[in-house]
Amino acid sequence: MLYETGLFAKLEESTKRNTMEQNVVLCGANSYDQKYYLNQEFSALPDAVKQELQIMCVWFTEDIGGILTLEFEPDGTLIMKTTADDMDYYYDDIGAGLKLHQLQLIKGTRMASEYVKEPEAFHLYTADEYVDLVIDYIEHLRPDIVLERFVSQSPKELLIAPDWGLKNYEFTDKVKKRMREKDAWQGKYYKY
C-alpha cells in the first residue's frame, strides 16, 4: 500500500534528509517495558498502516521477546533490528525468523471499512504478482535470515480478498519454481 499511495517515496525522502549518516527509527516495540513507539516524523501515515506497524511490532516482541525497531538507513533502506538484554534467557533469537504474508482484507476490520470507502487506495496482488514481489524481497534479504513463511490464510468466512485458492505449501512451491526460472536466491542483491 505504501508504494501505491506514494507514501513510500515521502518516507524515503524523509530519511534521506538525514545528513548525520544515522538510521532513522520508524517504530519499535519493547517487551521489557511493554511499550510501542512510532516516530512522530511518520505521523502522516494512514491510520491503517500505523495500526499494522504497531500490531506487527508488538506481536513480534510478545512472541520473541527483546526489543524490535524498524529503521531507515541513510540510503532509505528499511531494516529490522532486534536486541535483547544479555541476561534475557527467554529471548528466542531462533524463533526470530522472518514471517511474510500478503495483504488480506478481513471482515469487520478498520481496513475493510477503508477498502469499502476507497478501494482504489489498495492494491490487492494476484498470486503471481505476489510471488514476484516475494522473490524480489528475498533477493535483497540478508542470506542468514531464516524465512518461516510467505503467506498466511484467514478463515474463508472472514476473508474479503484476495482468495487465491492456494494452500501455503502450494504457494511455496510456486515461489521455488519461479526462483529456479529466474536463477534467484536469497541475498543475490544484498549489499554486504
C-alpha positions as CSV (number, residue, x, y, z in Angstrom):
1,M,0.0,0.0,0.0
2,L,2.9,2.4,0.7
3,Y,4.1,2.0,-2.9
4,E,0.7,2.6,-4.4
5,T,-0.1,5.7,-2.4
6,G,3.2,7.4,-3.0
7,L,3.9,7.4,0.8
8,F,6.9,5.2,0.4
9,A,8.6,7.9,-1.7
10,K,7.8,10.5,1.0
11,L,9.2,8.2,3.7
12,E,12.3,7.6,1.7
13,E,12.8,11.3,1.1
14,S,12.3,12.0,4.8
15,T,15.1,9.5,5.7
16,K,17.4,10.8,3.0
17,R,17.2,14.3,4.7
18,N,19.2,12.7,7.5
19,T,22.6,14.2,6.9
20,M,24.2,12.8,10.0
21,E,24.5,9.3,8.4
22,Q,22.5,7.8,11.2
23,N,19.5,5.4,11.0
24,V,16.0,6.9,11.5
25,V,13.7,4.8,13.6
26,L,10.3,4.4,12.1
27,C,8.8,2.5,15.0
28,G,9.6,-0.1,17.6
29,A,8.3,-2.2,20.5
30,N,9.9,-3.2,23.8
31,S,8.9,-6.4,25.5
32,Y,10.6,-5.4,28.8
33,D,8.6,-2.1,29.2
34,Q,5.6,-3.4,27.2
35,K,5.6,-0.2,25.1
36,Y,5.3,0.7,21.4
37,Y,6.8,3.8,19.8
38,L,6.0,5.5,16.5
39,N,8.4,8.3,15.4
40,Q,6.2,11.4,15.1
41,E,8.0,12.2,11.8
42,F,5.8,9.5,10.3
43,S,2.5,10.6,11.9
44,A,1.1,11.3,8.4
45,L,1.0,7.6,7.6
46,P,-2.6,6.3,7.1
47,D,-4.1,5.0,10.3
48,A,-4.4,1.5,8.9
49,V,-0.6,1.4,8.2
50,K,0.2,2.8,11.6
51,Q,-2.1,0.2,13.2
52,E,-0.4,-2.6,11.2
53,L,3.0,-1.4,12.2
54,Q,2.0,-1.5,15.8
55,I,0.4,-4.9,15.6
56,M,3.5,-6.3,13.8
57,C,6.0,-4.9,16.3
58,V,4.0,-5.8,19.4
59,W,3.3,-9.4,18.2
60,F,6.9,-9.8,17.3
61,T,8.2,-8.8,20.8
62,E,5.4,-10.8,22.5
63,D,6.5,-13.9,20.5
64,I,10.3,-13.4,20.5
65,G,11.0,-11.0,23.4
66,G,13.6,-8.3,23.4
67,I,13.3,-5.0,21.5
68,L,12.4,-4.6,17.9
69,T,13.0,-1.4,15.8
70,L,12.2,-0.8,12.2
71,E,14.8,1.7,10.9
72,F,15.6,3.5,7.7
73,E,19.3,3.5,6.9
74,P,20.7,6.7,5.4
75,D,20.2,5.4,1.9
76,G,16.5,4.8,2.6
77,T,16.7,1.0,3.1
78,L,14.2,-0.2,5.7
79,I,15.7,-2.7,8.2
80,M,14.6,-4.6,11.2
81,K,16.8,-4.6,14.3
82,T,16.4,-6.8,17.3
83,T,18.2,-6.6,20.6
84,A,17.9,-8.3,23.9
85,D,19.3,-7.9,27.4
86,D,22.4,-10.1,28.0
87,M,20.6,-11.9,30.8
88,D,17.3,-12.4,29.0
89,Y,17.2,-16.2,28.7
90,Y,13.7,-16.1,27.3
91,Y,14.7,-14.2,24.2
92,D,14.1,-16.5,21.3
93,D,16.6,-15.5,18.5
94,I,15.9,-18.8,16.8
95,G,12.2,-18.0,16.6
96,A,13.0,-14.6,15.2
97,G,12.8,-15.9,11.6
98,L,11.0,-13.7,9.1
99,K,7.3,-14.3,8.5
100,L,5.8,-12.7,5.4
101,H,2.2,-12.6,4.4
102,Q,0.1,-11.0,1.8
103,L,-2.3,-8.1,2.5
104,Q,-5.6,-9.7,3.4
105,L,-8.9,-7.8,3.9
106,I,-10.8,-9.2,6.8
107,K,-14.5,-8.6,7.5
108,G,-15.2,-6.3,10.4
109,T,-11.8,-4.6,10.5
110,R,-11.0,-0.9,10.1
111,M,-9.0,-1.8,6.9
112,A,-12.1,-3.5,5.4
113,S,-14.2,-0.4,6.0
114,E,-11.5,1.8,4.5
115,Y,-11.4,-0.5,1.5
116,V,-15.2,-0.1,1.0
117,K,-14.8,3.7,1.1
118,E,-11.7,3.9,-1.1
119,P,-10.9,0.7,-3.0
120,E,-8.6,2.4,-5.4
121,A,-6.2,3.1,-2.5
122,F,-5.5,-0.6,-2.1
123,H,-3.5,-2.8,-4.5
124,L,-4.5,-6.4,-4.0
125,Y,-1.9,-8.6,-5.6
126,T,-2.6,-11.6,-7.7
127,A,-0.8,-14.7,-6.6
128,D,1.7,-14.4,-9.4
129,E,2.3,-10.7,-8.7
130,Y,2.9,-11.5,-5.0
131,V,5.3,-14.4,-6.0
132,D,7.4,-11.9,-7.9
133,L,7.3,-9.4,-5.0
134,V,8.4,-12.1,-2.5
135,I,11.2,-13.1,-4.8
136,D,12.4,-9.6,-5.3
137,Y,12.4,-9.2,-1.5
138,I,14.2,-12.5,-0.9
139,E,16.9,-11.5,-3.4
140,H,17.7,-8.3,-1.3
141,L,17.4,-10.1,2.0
142,R,20.5,-10.9,4.1
143,P,21.3,-14.6,3.4
144,D,21.5,-15.7,7.0
145,I,17.9,-14.6,7.9
146,V,15.5,-17.6,8.2
147,L,12.3,-17.3,6.3
148,E,9.5,-19.1,8.1
149,R,6.6,-18.4,5.7
150,F,5.5,-16.4,2.7
151,V,1.7,-16.3,3.1
152,S,-1.0,-16.8,5.7
153,Q,-4.5,-18.0,5.5
154,S,-7.5,-16.4,7.1
155,P,-10.8,-18.3,7.6
156,K,-12.8,-18.2,4.4
157,E,-15.9,-16.8,6.2
158,L,-13.8,-13.8,7.3
159,L,-11.8,-13.2,4.1
160,I,-12.9,-10.4,1.7
161,A,-9.9,-10.6,-0.5
162,P,-7.7,-12.0,-2.0
163,D,-8.8,-15.5,-2.5
164,W,-6.1,-17.2,-4.5
165,G,-7.4,-20.8,-3.8
166,L,-3.9,-21.9,-2.8
167,K,-2.7,-23.7,0.3
168,N,0.5,-22.4,1.9
169,Y,2.6,-25.3,0.5
170,E,1.3,-24.7,-3.0
171,F,2.3,-21.0,-2.8
172,T,5.7,-22.0,-1.5
173,D,6.1,-24.4,-4.5
174,K,5.2,-21.5,-6.9
175,V,7.9,-19.4,-5.3
176,K,10.5,-22.1,-5.5
177,K,9.6,-22.9,-9.2
178,R,9.8,-19.2,-10.1
179,M,13.1,-18.7,-8.3
180,R,14.6,-21.6,-10.3
181,E,13.3,-20.0,-13.5
182,K,14.8,-16.6,-12.6
183,D,18.0,-18.1,-11.2
184,A,17.2,-16.2,-8.0
185,W,18.4,-16.9,-4.5
186,Q,18.3,-15.3,-1.1
187,G,20.8,-12.5,-0.8
188,K,21.6,-12.3,-4.6
189,Y,21.4,-8.5,-4.4
190,Y,22.2,-8.0,-0.8
191,K,24.8,-5.3,-0.2
192,Y,27.4,-6.5,2.3
